[in-house]
Amino acid sequence: MQVATNVAGTMNGGARVERRSYSNINRNTRAKQNSRMLAVVIIAGIMCLMMVVMSAFAANLNQENNQLQKKNDYIQAEVDSLNTKINDASNINKIEKTATEKFGMVHSESQNCITIGDSKSSSKTNLASAIKDEAYE
């Protein structure tokens, strides 16, 4: 009598009963566990790679930020320097000195002034009206 290891005889009403060996069950569960572990390792590797890429991106942004901060500091120093020059140039004594020495201007006195118009137009407070009246007379 020959009996296969995986198949039992036809004892219970002629139905065949299949026996599984423990080695096949262990192989299937090991294969599933191995595939799960491989998936976990791949996901962990992708996450690590993403962290490296994000760190490099952050470092690049930090470097650009530092460069822009240096440019901003340089421009702010230039603005401060120009404000100092403006304050020096707007000093009334310096303006008067430049006007008299460089451009030959003098302080106004009664003999240096020329009055435009007569007494009739001088009573008007609006300069534009006075010029208009003088032009159309």
Backbone torsions as a table, in degrees:
resi	resn	phi	psi	omega
1	MET	NA	129.5	-178.8
2	GLN	-110.6	131.3	-179.2
3	VAL	-129.6	132.4	177.2
4	ALA	-78.3	152.6	-176.1
5	THR	-74.9	-26.6	-177.1
6	ASN	-95.9	-15.4	-174.4
7	VAL	-119.2	133.6	176.1
8	ALA	-91.9	169.1	-178.9
9	GLY	-70.5	-172.4	-177.7
10	THR	-103.2	56.9	-175.3
11	MET	-78.4	-46.9	-172.6
12	ASN	-88.2	80.8	175.3
13	GLY	68.4	23.6	176.7
14	GLY	85.2	2.8	179.9
15	ALA	-84.0	140.8	178.9
16	ARG	-86.6	135.7	178.8
17	VAL	-113.6	127.3	-177.3
18	GLU	-101.9	132.4	178.5
19	ARG	-103.9	135.8	175.0
20	ARG	-101.4	140.1	178.1
21	SER	-87.6	155.2	-179.0
22	TYR	-65.1	-27.5	-178.7
23	SER	-68.6	-36.3	177.2
24	ASN	-67.4	-40.6	179.0
25	ILE	-65.1	-43.9	179.0
26	ASN	-64.1	-37.7	178.8
27	ARG	-65.5	-43.0	-179.5
28	ASN	-65.1	-44.2	179.8
29	THR	-67.9	-37.0	176.6
30	ARG	-65.5	-40.2	179.2
31	ALA	-64.4	-41.9	177.8
32	LYS	-64.8	-43.3	178.9
33	GLN	-63.6	-41.5	179.6
34	ASN	-64.7	-40.7	179.4
35	SER	-68.1	-36.3	176.3
36	ARG	-66.1	-43.4	178.4
37	MET	-63.1	-40.4	178.1
38	LEU	-62.8	-42.2	178.2
39	ALA	-63.2	-41.7	178.6
40	VAL	-63.7	-42.5	179.5
41	VAL	-65.2	-40.7	179.5
42	ILE	-65.5	-43.4	178.9
43	ILE	-64.3	-41.8	177.9
44	ALA	-63.2	-40.0	178.1
45	GLY	-64.4	-41.5	178.3
46	ILE	-64.5	-39.8	178.9
47	MET	-65.5	-40.5	177.2
48	CYS	-63.9	-41.7	178.3
49	LEU	-62.9	-41.1	177.5
50	MET	-63.9	-37.6	178.0
51	MET	-64.9	-39.8	179.0
52	VAL	-65.1	-44.1	179.9
53	VAL	-63.5	-44.0	179.8
54	MET	-65.0	-36.9	177.2
55	SER	-64.9	-41.3	177.9
56	ALA	-64.6	-40.8	178.5
57	PHE	-63.6	-42.5	178.9
58	ALA	-64.4	-40.0	178.6
59	ALA	-64.4	-39.3	178.6
60	ASN	-64.6	-43.6	178.1
61	LEU	-64.0	-38.4	179.0
62	ASN	-64.7	-40.5	178.3
63	GLN	-64.9	-44.1	177.9
64	GLU	-62.9	-39.4	178.2
65	ASN	-62.4	-42.4	178.6
66	ASN	-63.8	-40.6	178.6
67	GLN	-64.4	-42.9	178.8
68	LEU	-66.2	-35.1	177.5
69	GLN	-65.5	-40.5	177.2
70	LYS	-63.5	-42.8	177.6
71	LYS	-63.2	-40.4	179.4
72	ASN	-63.2	-42.7	178.0
73	ASP	-62.5	-41.4	179.0
74	TYR	-63.8	-44.4	-179.1
75	ILE	-67.4	-38.2	178.0
76	GLN	-63.7	-39.4	177.0
77	ALA	-64.1	-38.6	178.3
78	GLU	-66.2	-41.1	177.5
79	VAL	-62.8	-43.0	178.5
80	ASP	-62.0	-40.8	178.5
81	SER	-63.8	-43.0	178.9
82	LEU	-66.6	-37.1	176.4
83	ASN	-63.4	-37.8	176.8
84	THR	-64.7	-42.8	178.0
85	LYS	-63.8	-38.7	178.4
86	ILE	-64.5	-44.3	179.0
87	ASN	-62.7	-39.3	177.5
88	ASP	-67.2	-40.1	-177.4
89	ALA	-74.6	-25.2	-179.3
90	SER	-88.6	5.6	175.8
91	ASN	-66.4	127.5	-174.8
92	ILE	-60.9	-35.9	179.8
93	ASN	-66.4	-39.6	179.5
94	LYS	-68.7	-39.1	178.1
95	ILE	-63.3	-44.5	179.7
96	GLU	-63.9	-41.9	179.6
97	LYS	-63.6	-44.3	179.2
98	THR	-65.1	-40.8	-178.9
99	ALA	-64.9	-40.9	-177.8
100	THR	-78.7	-41.2	-176.1
101	GLU	-81.2	-45.5	-173.5
102	LYS	-85.0	-38.4	-174.2
103	PHE	-107.9	-2.0	175.7
104	GLY	69.4	25.8	179.7
105	MET	-79.4	152.9	178.8
106	VAL	-128.7	162.9	176.5
107	HIS	-70.6	146.8	-178.2
108	SER	-75.8	135.7	174.4
109	GLU	-133.2	170.3	-175.7
110	SER	-62.8	-34.4	179.6
111	GLN	-78.4	-15.5	179.3
112	ASN	-91.9	-9.7	-174.2
113	CYS	-97.5	143.7	175.2
114	ILE	-117.9	126.2	180.0
115	THR	-92.4	132.1	179.0
116	ILE	-98.7	127.5	178.0
117	GLY	91.9	175.1	179.0
118	ASP	-102.5	-171.4	-176.6
119	SER	-67.5	-27.0	179.3
120	LYS	-63.3	-44.4	-178.1
121	SER	-82.8	-20.9	-179.8
122	SER	-71.7	-19.0	179.0
123	SER	-75.5	-17.7	179.6
124	LYS	-74.9	144.2	-178.1
125	THR	-92.4	-18.6	-177.1
126	ASN	-93.6	119.0	-178.4
127	LEU	-66.6	-38.9	179.8
128	ALA	-63.7	-39.3	177.9
129	SER	-66.6	-38.3	179.4
130	ALA	-65.5	-41.2	179.2
131	ILE	-67.7	-38.5	179.6
132	LYS	-65.2	-44.4	179.1
133	ASP	-62.4	-40.6	180.0
134	GLU	-67.0	-35.5	-177.7
135	ALA	-73.1	-33.0	-175.9
136	TYR	-100.2	9.7	176.8
137	GLU	-86.9	NA	NA
